[in-house]
Amino acid sequence: MSFAAHIKKELVGIESAPCCQIAELSALLKMNGTMSLTSSGPVLNFDTENAATARRVLTLLKNNFPNVQTAILARKKKNLKKNNTYVVRIISHVLEVAETLQVMPTEEGDFSIFEKLLNKGCCSRAYLRGAFLASGSVNNPETSSYHFELTASDSEHALTLQLMLNDLDLNARVLARKKGYICYIKESEKIGDFLRAVGAVGSVLSFEDMRIIRDMRNSDNRLNNCEIANETKTLTAADGQVADIELIKRTKGGDFLNEKLAYLAELRLEFPEENLAELASIATERGHALTKSGINHRMRSIKKIAAELRGE
């Protein structure tokens, strides 16, 4: 089960007040509903690939429209995944349902519709819950970048969803796609805030656990990469120092360097892979009190001599 499906499974079990049920059902039908005319009159269809969401729509319809006749159809998709598509069909009192849920186009425009329907914060959150059940997705934070989105068929609805999300300080943005618009969130903290707002408490805990594990893993990777880079830098510098010392000995002989530089040169040849701090520790243990900065100063002197010998 995908992470988004896990969230939806939790959301469909939430019990809410009648006003919030109307708001949630309005979002579900607004996002995934289609009106059509048959020989027996108009019908209103709700399509989804999620069986739990289809059951949620039926439950909300029965709770709020007990006289409405419904039917549910299951169809096998013809694409490679061959998932079932579930259709909840409203076959009676269609216009009454559409008007109550305010899912039919009006001259007033969608924004004024939402102002009337979502006059309470709880209903606004319920509407967002329904929008997510209908067309929302969240990437698994363990395997990919943080990304949450709601899909809308028109720009006005997408902008309204953005406004509702940003009323909750979620920093949502809208982007046009080939087949509609998406309202999306990229920040992990904001995605967690959305899940909390719509009532997915268990999913919030799972999301935060996965996010913490991922951040710790990324931190460990950055630390390891830093350590590897530092180790590579140390080995590269040590190889250069060994090459300088060997050039001096080969060109000028072993007695060319003064006592201090000669001691350090032999120490470097004995320990060709150690960093300067470790060389200082070894020298101190052997009775030669040296610091990292002192060794670095002497190495610069050796490097200068080698550069002169190379004609640099």
C-alpha positions in Angstrom: 0.0 0.0 0.0 1.4 3.4 -1.0 1.8 6.1 1.7 -1.1 8.2 0.1 -3.3 5.1 0.2 -2.4 4.6 3.9 -3.5 8.2 4.6 -6.8 7.8 2.8 -7.5 4.6 4.6 -7.3 6.5 7.9 -9.3 9.5 6.6 -12.3 7.5 5.5 -12.8 6.3 9.1 -13.1 9.8 10.5 -16.5 10.7 12.0 -17.6 14.3 11.6 -20.5 16.6 12.1 -23.3 16.9 9.5 -22.0 20.3 8.2 -18.5 18.8 7.7 -19.9 15.8 6.0 -21.6 18.1 3.5 -18.4 20.0 2.9 -16.4 16.8 2.5 -18.9 15.3 0.1 -19.0 18.5 -1.9 -15.2 18.3 -2.4 -15.4 14.7 -3.4 -18.0 15.3 -6.1 -16.5 18.6 -7.2 -13.1 16.9 -7.8 -14.2 13.6 -9.3 -17.9 14.0 -10.1 -19.4 14.1 -13.6 -23.0 14.9 -14.5 -24.6 13.2 -17.5 -28.1 12.9 -19.0 -29.7 9.4 -19.6 -33.0 8.3 -21.0 -34.4 8.2 -17.4 -33.0 11.6 -16.4 -29.8 13.1 -15.1 -27.2 11.0 -13.1 -24.2 12.1 -11.1 -21.2 9.8 -11.1 -18.3 9.8 -8.8 -15.2 7.9 -10.1 -12.2 6.6 -8.0 -9.6 3.8 -8.0 -9.8 3.6 -4.2 -12.5 1.3 -2.9 -12.4 2.8 0.6 -13.1 6.3 -0.9 -16.0 4.9 -2.9 -17.5 3.5 0.3 -16.9 6.8 2.0 -19.0 8.6 -0.7 -21.8 6.1 -0.3 -21.8 6.5 3.5 -21.9 10.3 3.3 -24.7 10.2 0.8 -26.8 7.8 2.9 -26.2 9.9 6.1 -27.2 13.2 4.4 -29.5 12.2 1.6 -31.4 9.1 2.9 -34.0 9.2 0.0 -31.4 9.2 -2.8 -31.0 6.0 -4.8 -27.4 5.0 -5.6 -25.6 2.3 -7.4 -22.0 1.3 -7.4 -20.1 -0.1 -10.4 -16.7 -1.7 -10.7 -14.8 -1.5 -13.9 -11.4 -3.0 -14.9 -9.1 -0.4 -16.5 -7.5 -1.2 -19.8 -4.1 0.2 -19.0 -1.0 -1.8 -17.9 -1.8 -1.5 -14.2 -5.4 -2.8 -14.8 -6.7 -1.3 -11.5 -10.4 -1.4 -10.8 -12.3 1.9 -11.2 -15.2 2.3 -8.8 -18.2 4.4 -9.9 -20.7 5.6 -7.3 -23.8 6.6 -9.3 -26.6 8.9 -8.0 -29.7 8.0 -9.9 -32.4 10.0 -8.1 -32.8 13.5 -6.6 -29.7 14.3 -8.6 -30.4 18.1 -9.0 -31.3 18.3 -5.3 -27.9 16.7 -4.3 -26.0 18.9 -6.8 -27.6 22.1 -5.6 -27.2 21.2 -1.9 -23.5 20.3 -2.4 -23.1 23.3 -4.7 -21.2 21.3 -7.3 -23.0 22.8 -10.3 -21.7 25.8 -12.1 -23.4 29.1 -11.3 -23.2 32.7 -12.4 -21.8 33.7 -9.1 -18.5 31.7 -9.6 -16.9 29.0 -7.5 -15.3 31.3 -4.9 -18.6 32.8 -3.7 -19.9 29.2 -3.5 -17.2 28.2 -1.1 -17.7 31.3 1.0 -21.3 30.2 1.6 -20.5 26.5 2.1 -17.3 26.7 4.1 -18.2 29.4 6.7 -16.6 27.4 9.5 -13.0 26.3 10.0 -14.1 22.7 10.7 -16.0 22.6 7.3 -13.0 24.1 5.5 -10.7 21.3 6.8 -13.4 18.7 5.9 -13.5 20.1 2.4 -9.7 19.7 2.1 -10.0 16.2 3.5 -12.5 15.4 0.7 -10.3 17.0 -1.9 -7.4 14.8 -0.8 -9.5 11.7 -0.9 -10.7 12.5 -4.4 -7.4 13.6 -6.1 -4.6 14.0 -3.5 -1.2 12.4 -3.3 1.8 12.4 -1.1 5.2 10.9 -1.9 6.6 8.4 0.5 9.1 10.5 2.5 11.4 7.4 2.8 12.0 7.0 -0.9 11.6 10.4 -2.6 11.5 14.1 -2.1 8.7 15.7 -0.1 5.8 16.5 -2.4 2.0 16.9 -1.7 -0.5 17.8 -4.3 -4.2 18.2 -5.0 -5.3 18.0 -8.7 -8.0 20.4 -10.0 -9.6 20.6 -13.4 -9.7 24.4 -13.6 -7.6 27.3 -12.4 -10.3 28.9 -10.3 -10.8 25.8 -8.2 -7.0 25.3 -7.9 -6.6 28.9 -6.7 -9.4 28.4 -4.2 -7.7 25.3 -2.8 -4.5 27.3 -2.5 -6.3 30.0 -0.6 -7.8 27.5 1.8 -4.4 25.8 2.3 -2.7 29.0 2.9 -5.3 30.1 5.5 -3.7 27.2 7.4 -0.2 28.7 6.7 0.8 25.8 4.5 2.6 27.8 1.8 0.8 26.1 -1.1 1.5 26.9 -4.7 -0.4 26.3 -8.0 1.1 24.9 -11.2 -0.5 24.4 -14.6 -0.3 20.9 -16.1 -1.3 19.5 -19.4 -4.6 18.1 -17.9 -5.6 20.7 -15.4 -3.8 22.3 -12.4 -2.1 21.1 -9.3 -2.0 22.8 -5.9 1.2 21.5 -4.2 3.3 21.7 -1.1 7.1 20.9 -0.9 8.0 21.6 2.7 7.9 18.5 4.9 6.7 20.4 8.0 3.8 21.9 6.0 2.8 18.5 4.7 2.7 17.2 8.3 0.6 20.2 9.3 -1.9 19.4 6.5 -2.3 15.8 7.6 -2.8 17.0 11.2 -5.4 19.6 10.0 -7.6 17.0 8.1 -7.5 14.6 11.0 -4.9 12.0 9.8 -3.2 11.8 13.3 -1.8 8.3 12.8 -0.4 9.2 9.4 1.2 12.3 10.9 3.1 10.2 13.4 4.2 7.8 10.6 5.2 10.7 8.4 7.2 12.4 11.2 9.0 9.1 12.0 10.0 8.5 8.4 11.0 12.1 8.0 13.3 12.0 11.1 14.8 8.7 9.9 15.4 10.2 6.5 16.9 13.4 7.9 19.2 11.4 10.1 20.3 9.2 7.2 21.0 12.3 5.1 23.0 13.8 7.9 25.0 10.7 8.3 25.6 10.6 4.5 26.8 14.2 4.5 29.1 13.5 7.5 30.5 10.5 5.8 31.0 12.4 2.5 32.8 15.2 4.5 35.0 12.6 6.2 35.9 11.0 2.9 36.6 14.3 1.4 38.9 15.3 4.3 40.6 11.9 4.2 41.2 12.3 0.4 42.6 15.8 1.0 44.9 14.5 3.7 46.2 11.7 1.5 46.7 14.0 -1.5 48.7 16.4 0.7 50.7 13.6 2.2 51.6 12.2 -1.2 52.8 15.6 -2.3 54.9 15.9 0.9 56.5 12.5 0.3 57.3 13.4 -3.3 58.9 16.7 -2.2 61.1 14.9 0.4 62.1 12.1 -2.0 63.1 14.8 -4.6 65.3 16.6 -2.1 67.0 13.4 -0.9 67.5 12.2 -4.5 68.8 15.6 -5.7 70.7 17.0 -2.7 71.3 13.9 -0.5 70.0 13.0 2.9 72.1 15.6 4.8 70.8 18.6 2.9 68.0 19.5 5.3 68.7 21.0 8.7 68.1 18.9 11.8 64.5 20.0 12.4 63.4 19.6 8.8 65.3 16.3 8.4 63.5 14.8 11.5 60.1 15.8 10.1 61.0 14.4 6.7 61.9 11.0 8.1 58.7 11.1 10.2 56.6 11.7 7.1 58.3 8.9 5.2 57.7 6.6 8.2 54.0 7.6 8.4 53.0 8.5 4.8 49.2 8.4 5.4 48.8 10.2 8.7 47.5 13.8 9.0 49.4 16.6 10.5 47.7 16.4 13.9 48.6 12.7 14.1 52.2 13.4 13.1 52.4 16.0 15.9 51.1 13.4 18.4 53.6 10.8 17.3 56.5 13.3 17.5 55.4 14.4 21.0 55.3 10.8 22.2 58.8 10.3 20.9 60.1 13.3 22.8 59.9 16.0 20.1 57.3 18.5 21.2 55.6 19.5 18.0 52.3 21.1 17.3 50.1 20.8 14.1 50.9 24.4 13.2 54.6 23.8 13.8 54.6 20.8 11.5 52.7 22.7 8.9 55.3 25.5 9.0 58.2 23.0 8.5 56.3 21.3 5.7 55.9 24.6 3.9 59.7 25.1 4.1 60.3 21.6 2.6 57.8 22.3 -0.1 59.6 25.6 -0.9 62.9 23.9 -1.3 61.4 21.2 -3.5 59.8 23.9 -5.7 63.1 25.6 -6.1 64.7 22.3 -7.2 61.9 21.8 -9.7 62.6 25.3 -11.0 59.1 26.5 -10.1 
